[in-house]
């Protein structure tokens, strides 16, 4: 399976969001920045918003009002939006020229969304999710250099750290059904922020002792590793929790916009604003994640990153949310569940609230199981799981780059930045040329094409690129860019497929479950890769079997194609048909 030159990917962002451990995965069946997953969906929406009308709403409206004879540019824009009513025109004409321009600029900046305090808060939360990439390379070098993990141990550890992203529906059930101090969103965001702050701070403070580069104390080093893994697990869980809660807020606002009859472009603009904010945060942090390690220790970088989760807690106070009072469940359910209210009227108010929360979870779980029991749903899911679960040699390649070739953190940060930008190009190419192609065809041919492209790593491993006159750095940049583009083009159809599989009534919980399954499959692939690395004896000083490991991982990506028939029907449609 083609994998990254830059190390092991830890499931997080975006979105199925994954957070990298410090380098991008070149697994052909996974997004370039792992976040379902973190920045993949962000990339989709950033590119999509540039080609949709939601971004140009203020410009179009101004064209209608100010242009008696529209220019060719205005005429083209006007064709993309329905005509304004006379009342709309009068309202816009009533705005002063200066005020209108200022409002237009703000709306352009926020993609057509009114920049209210809660909108600013939501965008900031997503930005922080992307900006937390600042600590990803620090995490890699902390485990590698301070705690002395080998390639196999590093890969296995990264698989463990991705576990919080495999239970995302649990976070949704908790925040929906069990308010803290009367708040379903605000309290959980505060909790996520403080947990993230404490976990990063514990890494910065070096709690647990040991792990220093000169330590021979096995017990002390083991204690440090345990505390470090526990802290990283908590940080991963805090990001996942904040991500789920923020997604829930966006869903609620989108639903309210539909109920209130607001412009549909507003809902699309909100989604684009959120994920675009995450993408910007990820791009900004990509380079600095490496350059900071040139002048700071990994623990010092964690200290800087620990400030970011506090922004999530602070922004939660700007979120519009009414406090849920005790006994409110009785009022909310009085018209829909009178029999149950009578049966439980003897219970205390808190008990009634808990009863309905548990009842709601039971109903959602039952509906979810009913959906997953359908062959036309579970067969495609099984295929995608196998497709995502093939092994990766990312961990071994990271050690090869740093210990054998001698690349430093700053170079790896530059590659992260370039490959993140390349992933945007992959999204654009997909939207331009592959939206009309059947999902099954895309998955088939990207898997086939990825094998020879992934095997080009053998040129770097054997140093044959030097014989050809290609510097190591140039080869890594070029190959990673190509694999990043291919990775995005391969992964995007799986998100469309996930949306297609969700039947009415359980869309949200089933989609979250599918993203968790995707993340779990990636975790399995990482762990299998770790086992192969150990089995073949690839260490930080012995890369003699790295070529064999690379060949096995690449060829394994063809194995799931034996089950591609499970996509018959749903996979025969293109995105343009599924999502017009």
C-alpha positions as CSV (number, residue, x, y, z in Angstrom):
1,X,0.0,0.0,0.0
2,X,1.5,3.3,-1.0
3,X,2.5,5.2,2.2
4,X,4.0,8.4,3.2
5,X,7.6,9.5,3.3
6,X,6.5,11.4,6.4
7,X,5.5,8.9,9.0
8,X,2.5,7.5,10.8
9,X,-0.9,9.1,10.6
10,X,-3.0,9.3,13.7
11,X,-6.7,9.4,13.3
12,X,-8.3,12.6,14.5
13,X,-9.4,15.4,11.8
14,X,-10.8,16.1,9.3
15,X,-13.7,15.4,9.5
16,X,-14.3,11.6,9.8
17,X,-11.6,13.9,10.9
18,X,-8.0,12.6,11.5
19,X,-5.1,14.4,13.0
20,X,-1.7,13.5,11.7
21,X,1.0,12.6,14.2
22,X,3.3,14.9,12.4
23,X,3.4,13.8,8.9
24,X,1.0,13.2,6.0
25,X,-0.1,9.7,5.2
26,X,0.4,8.7,1.6
27,X,-1.9,5.7,2.0
28,X,-3.8,5.8,-1.4
29,X,-7.1,5.0,0.3
30,X,-6.8,7.7,2.9
31,X,-7.0,11.5,2.7
32,X,-3.7,13.3,2.6
33,X,-4.2,14.9,6.0
34,X,-6.0,12.1,7.6
35,X,-9.1,14.1,9.1
36,X,-11.8,11.9,7.3
37,X,-11.2,12.5,7.4
38,X,-9.1,16.2,9.3
39,X,-8.6,18.3,6.4
40,X,-10.2,16.3,3.6
41,X,-13.7,17.5,4.0
42,X,-12.3,21.0,4.7
43,X,-10.6,20.8,1.3
44,X,-13.8,19.8,-0.4
45,X,-15.7,22.7,0.9
46,X,-12.9,25.3,0.4
47,X,-12.8,24.3,-3.2
48,X,-16.5,24.0,-3.5
49,X,-17.3,27.4,-2.1
50,X,-15.1,29.1,-4.7
51,X,-17.3,27.6,-7.4
52,X,-20.7,28.2,-5.9
53,X,-23.0,31.1,-5.6
54,X,-22.9,31.4,-1.8
55,X,-19.5,33.1,-2.0
56,X,-20.7,35.8,-4.5
57,X,-24.1,36.6,-2.9
58,X,-23.0,40.2,-1.9
59,X,-21.4,40.8,-5.3
60,X,-24.4,39.6,-7.2
61,X,-26.8,41.7,-5.1
62,X,-24.7,44.8,-5.6
63,X,-24.6,44.1,-9.4
64,X,-28.4,44.2,-9.5
65,X,-28.7,47.4,-7.6
66,X,-25.9,49.5,-9.0
67,X,-25.6,48.2,-12.6
68,X,-28.1,49.6,-15.1
69,X,-26.2,47.9,-17.9
70,X,-24.4,45.0,-16.2
71,X,-20.9,44.3,-17.3
72,X,-20.1,40.8,-18.7
73,X,-18.8,39.8,-15.3
74,X,-22.0,40.9,-13.5
75,X,-24.2,39.3,-16.2
76,X,-22.5,36.0,-15.6
77,X,-23.0,36.3,-11.8
78,X,-26.6,37.3,-12.2
79,X,-27.3,34.1,-14.1
80,X,-26.2,32.1,-11.1
81,X,-28.8,33.6,-8.7
82,X,-32.6,34.1,-8.9
83,X,-33.7,37.7,-9.4
84,X,-34.3,39.8,-6.3
85,X,-37.8,41.0,-5.6
86,X,-38.5,44.8,-5.7
87,X,-38.6,44.8,-1.9
88,X,-35.1,43.3,-1.7
89,X,-33.8,46.0,-4.1
90,X,-35.4,48.8,-2.2
91,X,-33.9,47.4,1.1
92,X,-30.5,47.3,-0.4
93,X,-30.8,50.7,-2.0
94,X,-31.6,52.1,1.4
95,X,-28.2,51.1,2.7
96,X,-25.6,53.9,2.6
97,X,-22.8,53.4,0.1
98,X,-20.1,53.2,2.8
99,X,-22.1,50.9,5.1
100,X,-23.0,48.6,2.2
101,X,-19.4,48.2,1.1
102,X,-18.4,47.4,4.7
103,X,-21.1,44.9,5.1
104,X,-20.2,43.4,1.7
105,X,-16.6,42.9,2.8
106,X,-17.6,41.3,6.0
107,X,-20.0,38.9,4.2
108,X,-17.4,38.0,1.7
109,X,-15.0,37.2,4.5
110,X,-17.6,35.0,6.2
111,X,-18.8,33.5,2.9
112,X,-22.2,35.2,2.9
113,X,-22.9,34.5,6.6
114,X,-23.8,37.4,9.0
115,X,-20.7,37.5,11.4
116,X,-22.6,37.3,14.6
117,X,-20.7,36.4,17.8
118,X,-21.8,32.7,17.7
119,X,-20.7,32.4,14.0
120,X,-17.3,33.9,14.9
121,X,-17.1,31.4,17.8
122,X,-17.9,28.4,15.6
123,X,-15.3,29.5,13.0
124,X,-12.7,30.0,15.7
125,X,-13.4,26.5,17.1
126,X,-12.8,24.9,13.7
127,X,-9.7,27.1,13.1
128,X,-8.3,25.8,16.4
129,X,-8.9,22.2,15.3
130,X,-6.8,22.8,12.2
131,X,-4.1,24.9,14.1
132,X,-3.5,22.1,16.6
133,X,-1.5,20.5,13.8
134,X,1.2,22.7,15.3
135,X,2.0,19.9,17.8
136,X,1.9,16.9,15.4
137,X,5.6,16.8,14.5
138,X,6.4,17.5,18.1
139,X,4.4,14.4,19.0
140,X,6.4,12.4,16.5
141,X,9.8,13.5,17.7
142,X,8.8,13.3,21.3
143,X,8.0,9.6,20.9
144,X,11.0,8.9,18.6
145,X,13.8,10.9,20.2
146,X,12.8,11.4,23.8
147,X,11.1,8.1,24.5
148,X,13.2,6.1,22.0
149,X,10.4,4.2,20.3
150,X,11.3,2.2,17.2
151,X,9.4,2.2,13.9
152,X,7.1,-0.7,14.9
153,X,6.4,0.7,18.4
154,X,5.7,4.1,16.9
155,X,3.2,2.7,14.5
156,X,1.5,0.7,17.2
157,X,1.3,3.7,19.5
158,X,-0.3,5.9,16.7
159,X,-2.9,3.2,16.2
160,X,-3.8,3.4,19.9
161,X,-3.9,7.2,19.8
162,X,-6.5,7.1,17.1
163,X,-9.0,5.2,19.2
164,X,-10.9,8.2,20.5
165,X,-11.9,8.9,16.9
166,X,-13.5,5.5,16.5
167,X,-16.3,6.3,19.0
168,X,-17.5,9.6,17.8
169,X,-21.2,8.6,18.0
170,X,-20.7,8.2,21.7
171,X,-19.8,11.8,22.1
172,X,-22.9,12.8,20.1
173,X,-25.1,10.7,22.3
174,X,-23.6,12.2,25.5
175,X,-23.9,15.8,24.3
176,X,-27.4,15.4,23.0
177,X,-28.8,13.4,25.9
178,X,-26.9,14.4,29.0
179,X,-26.5,18.2,29.4
180,X,-23.9,19.5,31.9
181,X,-25.3,22.4,34.1
182,X,-28.2,22.6,31.7
183,X,-26.1,23.1,28.5
184,X,-25.7,20.5,25.8
185,X,-23.1,22.3,23.7
186,X,-21.4,25.0,25.8
187,X,-20.5,22.8,28.7
188,X,-18.9,20.1,26.5
189,X,-16.9,22.6,24.6
190,X,-15.6,24.0,27.9
191,X,-14.8,20.5,29.0
192,X,-13.0,19.7,25.8
193,X,-10.9,22.9,25.9
194,X,-9.7,22.3,29.5
195,X,-9.0,18.7,28.9
196,X,-7.0,19.6,25.8
197,X,-5.1,22.3,27.8
198,X,-4.3,20.0,30.7
199,X,-3.1,17.1,28.4
200,X,-0.8,19.3,26.3
201,X,0.4,21.0,29.5
202,X,1.3,17.7,31.1
203,X,3.4,16.9,28.0
204,X,5.1,20.3,28.2
205,X,5.8,19.8,31.9
206,X,7.2,16.3,31.3
207,X,5.0,14.6,33.9
208,X,6.0,11.0,34.6
209,X,9.7,11.6,34.5
210,X,12.2,9.6,32.5
211,X,12.4,9.6,28.8
212,X,15.4,11.7,28.6
213,X,17.9,10.9,25.9
214,X,20.5,9.8,28.4
215,X,18.3,7.8,30.7
216,X,19.0,4.1,31.3
217,X,16.2,3.7,33.8
218,X,13.8,1.3,32.2
219,X,11.1,1.8,34.8
220,X,11.4,5.5,34.6
221,X,11.2,5.4,30.8
222,X,8.2,3.1,30.9
223,X,6.5,5.5,33.4
224,X,7.1,8.4,31.1
225,X,5.8,6.5,28.1
226,X,2.6,5.6,30.0
227,X,2.0,9.2,31.0
228,X,2.7,10.4,27.6
229,X,0.4,8.0,25.9
230,X,-2.4,8.8,28.4
231,X,-1.9,12.6,27.8
232,X,-2.0,12.1,24.0
233,X,-5.1,10.0,24.3
234,X,-6.8,12.7,26.3
235,X,-5.8,15.4,23.8
236,X,-7.1,13.2,20.9
237,X,-10.4,12.7,22.8
238,X,-10.7,16.4,23.5
239,X,-10.3,17.3,19.9
240,X,-12.8,14.6,18.8
241,X,-15.3,15.8,21.4
242,X,-15.0,19.4,20.3
243,X,-15.3,18.3,16.7
244,X,-18.6,16.4,17.3
245,X,-20.1,19.2,19.4
246,X,-19.2,21.8,16.8
247,X,-20.6,19.7,14.0
248,X,-23.8,19.4,16.1
249,X,-24.1,23.2,16.3
250,X,-23.6,23.5,12.6
251,X,-26.3,20.9,11.9
252,X,-28.7,22.7,14.3
253,X,-28.1,26.1,12.6
254,X,-28.5,24.5,9.1
255,X,-31.8,22.9,10.2
256,X,-33.1,26.1,11.7
257,X,-32.2,28.0,8.5
258,X,-34.3,25.5,6.5
259,X,-37.2,25.7,9.0
260,X,-37.1,29.6,8.9
261,X,-37.1,29.6,5.1
262,X,-33.6,31.2,4.9
263,X,-31.6,31.2,1.7
264,X,-30.3,27.7,1.1
265,X,-26.9,29.2,0.2
266,X,-26.7,30.3,3.8
267,X,-26.5,26.7,5.0
268,X,-23.9,25.9,2.4
269,X,-21.9,29.0,3.3
270,X,-21.9,28.0,7.0
271,X,-20.6,24.6,6.2
272,X,-17.9,26.1,3.9
273,X,-17.0,28.7,6.5
274,X,-16.5,26.1,9.2
275,X,-14.4,23.6,7.3
276,X,-12.6,26.4,5.5
277,X,-11.5,27.8,8.9
278,X,-10.2,24.4,9.8
279,X,-8.3,24.2,6.5
280,X,-6.7,27.6,7.0
281,X,-5.6,26.6,10.5
282,X,-4.1,23.4,9.2
283,X,-2.2,25.2,6.4
284,X,-0.8,27.8,8.8
285,X,0.4,25.2,11.3
286,X,1.8,22.9,8.6
287,X,5.1,24.8,8.1
288,X,5.5,26.1,11.6
289,X,5.1,22.6,13.1
290,X,8.5,21.9,11.6
291,X,10.3,25.2,11.9
292,X,9.5,25.6,15.6
293,X,11.2,22.2,16.3
294,X,14.5,23.6,14.9
295,X,14.7,26.1,17.8
296,X,12.5,24.5,20.5
297,X,12.2,21.1,22.1
298,X,9.0,19.0,21.4
299,X,7.8,19.7,25.0
300,X,8.2,23.4,24.5
301,X,6.1,23.2,21.3
302,X,3.4,21.4,23.3
303,X,3.5,24.3,25.8
304,X,2.8,26.7,23.0
305,X,0.1,24.5,21.5
306,X,-1.6,24.1,25.0
307,X,-2.9,27.7,24.6
308,X,-5.1,26.8,21.6
309,X,-7.6,24.5,23.4
310,X,-8.4,27.4,25.8
311,X,-9.7,29.4,22.9
312,X,-12.3,26.6,22.4
313,X,-13.4,27.0,26.0
314,X,-13.5,30.8,25.7
315,X,-15.4,30.8,22.5
316,X,-18.1,28.5,23.9
317,X,-19.5,31.5,25.9
318,X,-20.4,33.2,22.6
319,X,-22.5,30.2,21.4
320,X,-26.2,30.9,21.5
321,X,-27.8,28.2,23.6
322,X,-30.7,28.4,26.1
323,X,-30.1,26.7,29.4
324,X,-32.1,23.5,29.7
325,X,-34.0,23.6,33.0
326,X,-34.8,20.7,35.2
327,X,-38.0,18.9,34.2
328,X,-37.9,20.4,30.7
329,X,-38.0,16.9,29.2
330,X,-41.5,16.6,30.5
331,X,-42.6,19.7,28.7
332,X,-40.7,18.9,25.5
333,X,-42.2,15.4,25.3
334,X,-45.6,16.1,26.7
335,X,-47.3,16.2,23.3
336,X,-45.4,13.3,21.8
337,X,-45.1,10.8,24.7
338,X,-48.2,11.4,27.0
339,X,-48.4,7.7,28.0
340,X,-44.8,7.5,29.1
341,X,-45.1,10.8,31.1
342,X,-48.1,9.4,33.0
343,X,-46.2,6.1,33.6
344,X,-43.2,8.0,34.9
345,X,-44.9,10.9,36.7
346,X,-43.8,9.6,40.1
347,X,-40.1,10.0,39.1
348,X,-38.1,13.0,40.2
349,X,-37.4,15.6,37.5
350,X,-33.8,14.7,37.1
351,X,-34.7,11.0,36.8
352,X,-37.3,11.9,34.1
353,X,-34.6,13.8,32.2
354,X,-32.3,10.9,32.4
355,X,-35.0,8.5,31.4
356,X,-35.8,10.3,28.2
357,X,-32.1,10.7,27.4
358,X,-31.6,7.0,27.7
359,X,-34.8,6.3,25.8
360,X,-33.6,8.5,23.0
361,X,-30.3,6.7,22.8
362,X,-32.1,3.3,22.7
363,X,-34.3,4.5,19.9
364,X,-31.3,5.8,17.9
365,X,-29.3,2.7,18.5
366,X,-32.3,0.5,17.4
367,X,-32.7,2.6,14.2
368,X,-29.0,2.4,13.6
369,X,-28.9,-1.4,13.9
370,X,-31.9,-1.7,11.6
371,X,-30.1,0.3,9.0
372,X,-26.8,-1.5,9.3
373,X,-28.6,-4.9,9.0
374,X,-29.6,-4.1,5.4
375,X,-27.4,-5.9,2.8
376,X,-27.3,-2.8,0.6
377,X,-25.7,-0.9,3.5
378,X,-23.5,-3.3,5.3
379,X,-21.9,-4.8,2.1
380,X,-20.5,-1.4,0.9
381,X,-19.4,-0.7,4.5
382,X,-17.5,-3.9,4.7
383,X,-15.7,-3.2,1.4
384,X,-14.7,0.3,2.5
385,X,-13.4,-1.1,5.8
386,X,-11.2,-3.6,3.9
387,X,-10.1,-0.9,1.5
388,X,-9.1,1.4,4.4
389,X,-7.6,-1.4,6.5
390,X,-4.7,-2.4,4.3
391,X,-1.3,-2.0,6.0
392,X,1.0,1.0,5.8
393,X,4.7,1.4,6.2
394,X,4.5,5.1,7.2
395,X,6.4,4.6,10.5
396,X,9.3,2.8,8.9
397,X,9.6,5.5,6.2
398,X,9.6,8.3,8.8
399,X,12.7,6.7,10.4
400,X,14.3,6.1,7.1
401,X,13.9,9.8,6.2
402,X,15.2,11.2,9.5
403,X,17.9,8.6,10.5
404,X,19.1,7.3,7.1
405,X,18.7,10.3,4.8
406,X,19.0,13.0,7.5
407,X,15.9,15.2,7.0
408,X,15.1,17.5,9.9
409,X,11.8,18.8,11.3
410,X,11.8,21.9,9.2
411,X,12.0,20.0,5.9
412,X,9.2,17.7,7.1
413,X,7.1,20.7,7.9
414,X,7.7,22.1,4.4
415,X,6.6,18.8,2.9
416,X,3.4,18.9,5.0
417,X,2.6,22.3,3.7
418,X,3.2,21.4,0.1
419,X,1.2,18.2,0.3
420,X,-1.6,19.9,2.1
421,X,-1.8,22.4,-0.8
422,X,-1.5,19.5,-3.3
423,X,-4.5,17.9,-1.6
424,X,-6.6,21.0,-2.5
425,X,-5.5,20.5,-6.1
426,X,-6.7,16.9,-5.8
427,X,-10.1,18.0,-4.7
428,X,-10.3,20.5,-7.5
429,X,-9.4,17.8,-10.1
430,X,-12.0,15.5,-8.6
431,X,-14.7,18.1,-8.8
432,X,-13.8,19.1,-12.3
433,X,-13.3,15.7,-13.9
434,X,-14.5,12.8,-11.7
435,X,-17.9,13.9,-10.4
436,X,-19.6,12.3,-13.4
437,X,-17.7,9.0,-13.0
438,X,-19.2,6.1,-11.1
439,X,-17.8,5.7,-7.6
440,X,-16.9,2.1,-8.2
441,X,-14.8,3.0,-11.2
442,X,-12.9,5.7,-9.3
443,X,-12.1,3.3,-6.4
444,X,-11.0,0.6,-8.8
445,X,-8.7,2.6,-11.0
446,X,-7.2,4.8,-8.2
447,X,-6.3,1.6,-6.4
448,X,-4.7,0.1,-9.5
449,X,-2.8,3.3,-10.4
450,X,-1.6,3.8,-6.8
451,X,0.5,0.6,-6.8
452,X,3.1,1.6,-9.3
453,X,3.2,5.1,-8.0
454,X,3.7,3.8,-4.4
455,X,6.5,1.5,-5.6
456,X,8.5,4.6,-6.6
457,X,9.5,4.7,-3.0
458,X,11.9,1.9,-3.8
459,X,13.9,4.4,-5.9
460,X,14.5,6.5,-2.8
461,X,15.1,3.5,-0.5
462,X,17.8,2.1,-2.9
463,X,19.2,5.7,-3.4
464,X,18.8,5.1,-7.2
465,X,17.4,8.6,-7.5
466,X,21.0,9.9,-6.8
467,X,22.2,7.9,-9.7
468,X,19.6,9.6,-11.8
469,X,20.7,13.0,-10.5
470,X,17.6,13.7,-8.5
471,X,18.2,15.1,-5.0
472,X,16.5,13.2,-2.2
473,X,14.5,16.3,-1.2
474,X,13.3,17.0,-4.7
475,X,12.3,13.3,-5.1
476,X,10.3,13.3,-1.8
477,X,8.5,16.6,-2.7
478,X,7.5,15.4,-6.2
479,X,6.4,11.9,-5.2
480,X,4.5,13.1,-2.1
481,X,2.6,15.7,-4.2
482,X,1.5,13.1,-6.7
483,X,0.4,10.7,-4.1
484,X,-1.4,13.4,-2.2
485,X,-3.5,14.3,-5.2
486,X,-4.3,10.7,-5.9
487,X,-5.1,10.1,-2.3
488,X,-7.7,12.9,-2.3
489,X,-9.2,11.7,-5.6
490,X,-9.5,8.2,-4.2
491,X,-11.0,9.1,-0.8
492,X,-13.6,11.7,-1.8
493,X,-15.9,9.2,-3.4
494,X,-16.1,7.2,-0.1
495,X,-17.6,10.3,1.6
496,X,-20.2,10.5,-1.2
497,X,-20.8,6.8,-0.8
498,X,-21.3,7.3,3.0
499,X,-23.9,10.0,2.4
500,X,-25.7,7.8,-0.1
501,X,-25.9,4.9,2.4
502,X,-27.6,7.0,5.0
503,X,-31.4,6.4,4.9
504,X,-33.9,9.1,6.1
505,X,-34.4,9.3,9.8
506,X,-30.9,8.2,10.9
507,X,-28.7,10.3,8.6
508,X,-26.7,12.0,11.3
509,X,-26.0,9.0,13.6
510,X,-25.3,6.7,10.7
511,X,-22.9,9.1,9.0
512,X,-21.0,9.6,12.3
513,X,-20.9,5.8,12.7
514,X,-19.6,5.4,9.1
515,X,-16.8,7.9,9.8
516,X,-15.9,6.1,13.0
517,X,-15.8,2.8,11.0
518,X,-13.5,4.5,8.5
519,X,-11.2,5.7,11.3
520,X,-11.3,2.2,12.9
521,X,-10.2,0.7,9.5
522,X,-7.3,3.1,9.3
523,X,-6.3,2.1,12.8
524,X,-6.3,-1.5,11.8
525,X,-4.1,-0.7,8.8
526,X,-1.7,1.1,11.0
527,X,-1.5,-1.8,13.5
528,X,-1.1,-4.4,10.8
529,X,1.7,-2.2,9.3
530,X,3.3,-2.1,12.8
531,X,3.2,-5.9,13.0
532,X,4.7,-6.3,9.6
533,X,7.5,-3.8,10.5
534,X,8.3,-5.8,13.6
535,X,8.1,-9.1,11.8
536,X,10.5,-8.0,9.1
537,X,12.9,-6.6,11.6
538,X,12.9,-3.0,10.3
539,X,14.4,-0.8,13.1
540,X,15.8,2.7,13.4
541,X,19.2,1.3,12.4
542,X,18.4,-1.6,10.1
543,X,16.4,-0.8,6.9
544,X,17.5,-3.8,4.9
545,X,13.9,-5.1,4.7
546,X,12.2,-1.8,4.2
547,X,12.0,-2.4,0.5
548,X,10.2,-5.7,1.1
549,X,7.8,-4.0,3.6
550,X,7.0,-1.3,1.0
551,X,6.3,-3.9,-1.7
552,X,3.9,-5.9,0.6
553,X,2.1,-2.8,1.8
554,X,1.6,-1.6,-1.8
555,X,0.5,-4.8,-3.3
556,X,-2.0,-5.4,-0.4
557,X,-4.0,-2.4,-1.6
558,X,-5.2,-4.6,-4.5
559,X,-6.6,-7.3,-2.3
560,X,-9.9,-5.5,-1.4
561,X,-10.7,-5.2,-5.1
562,X,-11.7,-8.9,-5.0
563,X,-14.8,-7.7,-3.1
564,X,-15.6,-4.6,-5.2
565,X,-18.8,-6.4,-6.4
566,X,-20.2,-5.4,-3.0
567,X,-20.6,-1.9,-4.4
568,X,-22.9,-3.0,-7.2
569,X,-25.9,-0.7,-7.3
570,X,-24.9,2.1,-5.0
571,X,-21.4,2.3,-6.4
572,X,-22.5,2.4,-10.0
573,X,-23.7,6.0,-9.5
574,X,-21.6,9.1,-9.7
575,X,-21.5,12.0,-7.2
576,X,-23.4,14.2,-9.8
577,X,-26.3,11.8,-9.6
578,X,-26.2,11.2,-5.8
579,X,-25.6,14.8,-4.9
580,X,-26.9,17.0,-7.8
